[in-house]
Amino acid sequence: MGGRLPAFNPLRYNAQMYKIYSVGHSLYCAKLRLALRTKGLEWHERAPPADYLALVPTGNLPALVDGGLTLTDSEAIAEYLEEKHPTPAMLPAKLIPRAKCRELSRFHDTRLEPALRRLFSNVAPETRVAAEIDAAHAEICKRLAALSTLLEQSPLPRDRLWLSDCGVIVTLEWLDIMETHAVLPPLPWSNTLRSYRTQMQALPQVAAELAFYRPHMTEWMQSKS
Ligand SMILES: N[C@@H](CCC(=O)N[C@@H](CS)C(=O)NCC(=O)O)C(=O)O
């Protein structure tokens, strides 16, 4: 019954190359690259073409293309990669740490990053609205306090990268650059937040991604000033 299976060729299997639609300054594309780097996967990036909506109905970046599969939402993509390439694990094995990891991912995508996002239209000094900066700053301070507590209570060891770290690291990097460029008043960096960043930045895949991504962030900031 059925056709013959092709002979298993580990070289070909390992040489799998993912296609990612991305743009250089995108925070969620950097988040996805952190997962790809951690898994030791290979990818090539393409800018979204003019007919992107025909290829990717949500219009979101990043999108992953894996053969006939096109997938958006950085967290859905990361979980797909986690299930397809379980080693090294980026979700803890045990029930409660796994749930806490997912909680932090959701907190990032639905609370912390949306607070940062309020600043993006206020980077250029000529279009900066003081009331929007004040409101964004208040919200960011609230979210950073919550993040600090979540990290203090987290059962996840910090000697490796979990799925939930990927977005948080990139957003904290953006908050840092926003503060450095005086887009907003100083932020309440707790000792927990500082040591978390230091520990994360020491991981090789994080160092590699930030070395790649920071110039894109700086270029984007300079294009607005
Ligand atoms: N929750 C989404 C957010 C992605 C997102 O907002 N991406 C931005 C670029 S960083 C984007 O696609 N903007 C265009 C749009 O939303 O149409 C994810 O995790 O992928």
The ligand as an SDF file (V2000), in Angstrom:
LIG
                    3D

 20 19  0  0  0  0  0  0  0  0999 V2000
    1.2280   39.7330   18.6680 N   0  0  0  0  0  0  0  0  0  0  0  0
    1.9190   39.8370   17.3900 C   0  0  0  0  0  0  0  0  0  0  0  0
    2.3450   41.2690   17.2230 C   0  0  0  0  0  0  0  0  0  0  0  0
    3.1650   41.4660   15.9880 C   0  0  0  0  0  0  0  0  0  0  0  0
    3.1860   42.9010   15.5550 C   0  0  0  0  0  0  0  0  0  0  0  0
    2.4800   43.7750   16.0670 O   0  0  0  0  0  0  0  0  0  0  0  0
    4.0200   43.1430   14.5680 N   0  0  0  0  0  0  0  0  0  0  0  0
    4.0840   44.4410   13.9820 C   0  0  0  0  0  0  0  0  0  0  0  0
    5.5000   44.6850   13.5480 C   0  0  0  0  0  0  0  0  0  0  0  0
    6.5680   44.6590   15.0000 S   0  0  0  0  0  0  0  0  0  0  0  0
    3.1580   44.4440   12.7870 C   0  0  0  0  0  0  0  0  0  0  0  0
    2.9190   43.4100   12.1780 O   0  0  0  0  0  0  0  0  0  0  0  0
    2.6050   45.5980   12.4390 N   0  0  0  0  0  0  0  0  0  0  0  0
    1.7580   45.7000   11.2950 C   0  0  0  0  0  0  0  0  0  0  0  0
    0.3400   45.2480   11.5370 C   0  0  0  0  0  0  0  0  0  0  0  0
   -0.0360   44.9530   12.6850 O   0  0  0  0  0  0  0  0  0  0  0  0
   -0.4140   45.2200   10.5500 O   0  0  0  0  0  0  0  0  0  0  0  0
    3.1080   38.8840   17.4080 C   0  0  0  0  0  0  0  0  0  0  0  0
    3.4990   38.4430   18.4880 O   0  0  0  0  0  0  0  0  0  0  0  0
    3.6260   38.5450   16.3420 O   0  0  0  0  0  0  0  0  0  0  0  0
  1  2  1  0
  2  3  1  0
  2 18  1  0
  3  4  1  0
  4  5  1  0
  5  6  2  0
  5  7  1  0
  7  8  1  0
  8  9  1  0
  8 11  1  0
  9 10  1  0
 11 12  2  0
 11 13  1  0
 13 14  1  0
 14 15  1  0
 15 16  2  0
 15 17  1  0
 18 19  2  0
 18 20  1  0
M  END
$$$$
